[in-house]
Amino acid sequence: MTTTELPAYAPVPESSTAPAVNEHGYYVGRVEKNLYWVTDGGYQAAFLTTPDGVVLFDAPPSIGHNLQRAIDEIAVANDVPNTVTHLVYSHHHADHIGASSLFGADVVRIGHAETKRLLLRADDPARPAPDVTFDTKYTLQVGGETINLAWLGSNHTPDNIYIHLPDHKTLILIDVVIPGWASFAAFNVNSDVPGSIAAPDRALDFPWKHFIGGHLGRLGTREDLALHQQYLADIVANVRIALATVDPMPFYAKYGNNTWAAVKGYLDTASAQAAAPVVEKYAGVLGAADVFITSTVFAILESMRLDLGEGLFLHP
């Protein structure tokens, strides 16, 4: 396939774009006071400078050694320590903590109890299991700073946590809401679809001004989460319409004993029907509103059928 044959997508809104990276391939900026965020345009991490050292939140391998470069840049500019003493894991996925081993064995790693179990199972030397774990809540205090960690049920993964820095008006919740953007493939590849739909409501229960979602190039606001909630509500509403109006029987009539072909035809048609009005509404509002929409709608449609029991046919 040539570049002229590749599909065309709606332009990305200016409001979704990232700040430019430097010659090393990263951007670092202040979130609030001594809390900073760093991005390579695709992934995000954050760090808090304190008199006793640096607390790092996640370590994406795509940023890799640029994490320390960003920390060094801020430390030199502000005459603060540049040694990472604590590393908080948002969850176990390698794309967000796969550079953890760069910070050595002396760093105190903190994460949910399930994160430790999953990392021990993975046995990945790039992701050492956390030294400190918790089940529901944990308060980390370093250098006079307070960081509240909470597990409020599964969402993107069984172990994904809410990281709240009240003195910095910031909430970190990774892979649930991507500010300015529609969802990644298959609804962000969420393992718990109902939990992921509910997670933004729980996030908005915290007091915060700044939001770090873990991907792409900019910080989020409360308005971004409200927009994401409306986007999901529109998907759910259109899925309900599709489940009520798309007749599966013509697909079974066409494909006979090839049951998978019939099911695929039905589900693809229902997903496409539900996706179309969402694309029309959000193209130009959310980046990539038309890119992964069909797989996202399919994931939500299947969850509504299987988790919630909607749209299933009862044999008479």
N, C-alpha and C positions, 0 to 999 in steps of 0.2 A: 504494500500500500504506500503510495506517495503522499507527500504532505498535502497536496491538493485534494486527495481523496479522504483525508482525515475529517471527522465530523466537526462542524462549526458549533460553537456555544455562545450564549449570550455574553456580552462584555461584563467584566467584573466591575462593580461600582467603585468609585474612588474611595468611598467610605470604608471599603473592605481591605484596602491595600496596606502594605507593611512599610515601616521606615526602611530606608536604604541601609544595607550592611556596609561595614568598612572593608579595608583591603584584606583583612584576615577572614572575612565572611561572617561577621556577627555584628549585631547592634546591641548596645547596653544602654539602658535609660533608667532614670529614677521613677519609681512608682509613688512612694510617699516617704519623706524623711530618709532613713537609712535602709530602705527596702528598694531593691533594684530588680529589673527583669532583663533577660538576655534572650535573643532570638537569632536564628539563622534564616528566618523567613518561612520556615516550615515547622519548626518546633520552638517551644518556649521552656525556660526554666527561670528561677528567681533565686535571689540570695539576700540575706540580711547581714549587714556588718554590725559588729558589736565590739566593745573593748576586749572581750575574751575570745574573739575569733569570729568566723563566718559560719552562718547557718545556710546551707544550700538546699533548695527544694527541687528535687529531681535532677537527673544527669543524663539528658538525651545524648546518645552516641553521635547523632548528626552534628551536634554542637561540639561535643568531645573536648579537646584541649582548649578550645575557645572559652570554655567556662572559666578556667583559671586565668586566661588572658583578660577576660572581662572583669573578674574579681581583682586582678592586679591593677588594672586601669583605674578602677574606683578607689582601691586602697591607696595608690600613689596620690591621686587627686585629693583625697580627704584625710591622709595621714592616719589610716586605721589599719589594723592587722589584716593580712591577706590569707591566713591559714584557715582552711575549712576544718572546723572541729565537729560539726554535726551535719548529717545528710538525711533529710526527711523524704521518704518514699511516698508518692501519692498512691501508687499501686504497683503491681509486680511486672507489668509489661516491659519488655526489653527496649522498646523504642523510646521509653521515657526514663529508664534508669540504667541503660546498658553501658554508660560511662562511669558507673559508680566506682569500679575498681581503680580508676585513675587516681582516686584520692586516698589510697592506701588503707592499711589495716587499723590505723589509730583513730580514724574518723568514727564517731558514734552514729550508727545508722538506726533510724527510727521508722517503724511502720506498723501496720495492722498485723494482728496475729495470723490472719489468713495469708497475708503477704509473705510472712516467714515460711509458712507451710508450703506455699506454692513455689517459692524460691528454692527451698530445700529439695523439693521434687525436681525442679528444673536442673539443679546442680550446674549452674552457669557461673564460671569464675568471674565473669564481668559484672555479675549482680550478687555480691555477697548478701546473705540473709541479714535482716535487721538484728541489731544487738538488743534493742529496746522495743517491746511490742505492747499493744493494748487491744482491748476488745471493743469498747464503745467510746471512751473519752480519754484524752491524755493532754496534760499541759506541760509544754517544754519551756523552761526558763533558762536563758543564756544571756549573760552580760547585761542584766537588767531588762531584757526584752521578754515578752510573753507571747507564746504561739499556742493556740488551741487546736487540737486535732480531734476529729469526731468521725465515727463510722455510724451512718444513719440508715443502713441497709444497703443491699447490693444495687448497683446501677450499671455502669459500663463494665465493671468486673465485680466479683464478689467482695473484693477488698478495697475498692476505691474510696478514698476518704476526703472529707472536707477539711481544708487547712485555713484557719481564720487567724488573721493578725489584727486584733481590734485596734491597737494603737496606730496602725498603718492603714486602717480603713480598707482592708484588702481581703478577698476570699480567693483561694486557689481550689479549683475543682476541675480535674483534668478529663478531657475526652468526652464531656457531656454536652457542653455548649461551646461552639467555636465562634466567637464574636465576629459578626459581619458576614458570616458564611452559612450556607446550608450544610446539612450533615454530610459527612464522609460516607463511603460505600456501606450499604446494608445498615443504615442508621448508626454510623460510627462503630460498626461491628460490636454493638452492645450485647453483652451476654444476658442481660435482664432488661427486656424492652419496657415492661411496665415500671420497673424501678428507675429507668433512665428518663422516662416521660415525667415521672414524679419528682426527680431530683432537682430541677430548677425551682420548683416551689419551695423545697427545703432550703435551697441556696438563698433564696430571697428572704427567708426567715432570719438570716444573719444580718447584722448591721455592717454594711460595707459600701464603698464608693468605687473601688477598683476591682476588676475581675481578671484572673489569669486562667485561661482555658486549656493551655498546653500546646496549641497549634496555630500555625500561620502567624501573621505579623503584628497584630495589635492587641492592646489591652481591651477589656470589655467594661461595660457599664450596666447598671440595672435595667436600662432601656433595652440593651441587647438581649438580656434574659427574657424580658417581657415579649420582645419580638420573636424569640425562639419559641416561647410558649404558644404564641399565636400561630406560628408556622406548624407546630405539631398539632394544635387543635384543628387546623384546616386539613391536615393530612388525615387525622382520625375521622373527621366529618365526611370527607370524600371517600374514605375507605368504607364507611358504613353505607353510603349510597351505592357504591360499587357492589358490595356484598348483597345488597337488597335487589339490585337490578340486573346484574350480569347472570344470565342463565347458563348453567354448566352443561345442560343436556346436549346442545348441539355439538359440543366437543367430544362427548362420549359417542354420539352417533357417528361422527366423522372417523374417529380413530379406532372404533371397535374394541378389540381386546388389548390394545396398547394403552393401558390405563395411565401410565406416566405421561404419555403424549396428551391425553385428554386433560389430565390435571394441569399440566404445564400450560396448555392453551387457555384454560379457564383462569388460572392464577395470573398469567401474563396479561390477559385482556382486562381483568379486574384491576390489576396494578396500574396498567397504562391509563385506564379510565380515571382512576383516582388521582394519578400524578398530573394529568394535563391541566386542571384548574390551578393546582399549586404552582406549577411552572409559570403560568400566565400571571399569577398574582405576585410572585416573588422574584422573577427575573428583573434585574436592575435594582433590587432591594437587598437581596442576599447574594453574595458571591457564589457562583457555581450552582445556582438554584435548579439548573437543568441538567447537571452532569451526573450526579448519583441519585437522582430523585426516584427512578423506578426501583432500584434496589432498596432504597430507604423505605419507600411505600410498601414493597413486598415484605420487608422485615416486620413492619408495623402491622400489615394485614395479617400475616401469619400469627403474630402474637395475639391479635384480637380474636382470631379464630381459635387458637390453641390454648392461650392463657386465660382468655376471657369468655370463650365459648360463643362468640358472635358469628353469625353467618353460616353455621353448620346446619345441615339438613337432617331432620328426624324422619326416619322411615315410617310411613303410615302403618 
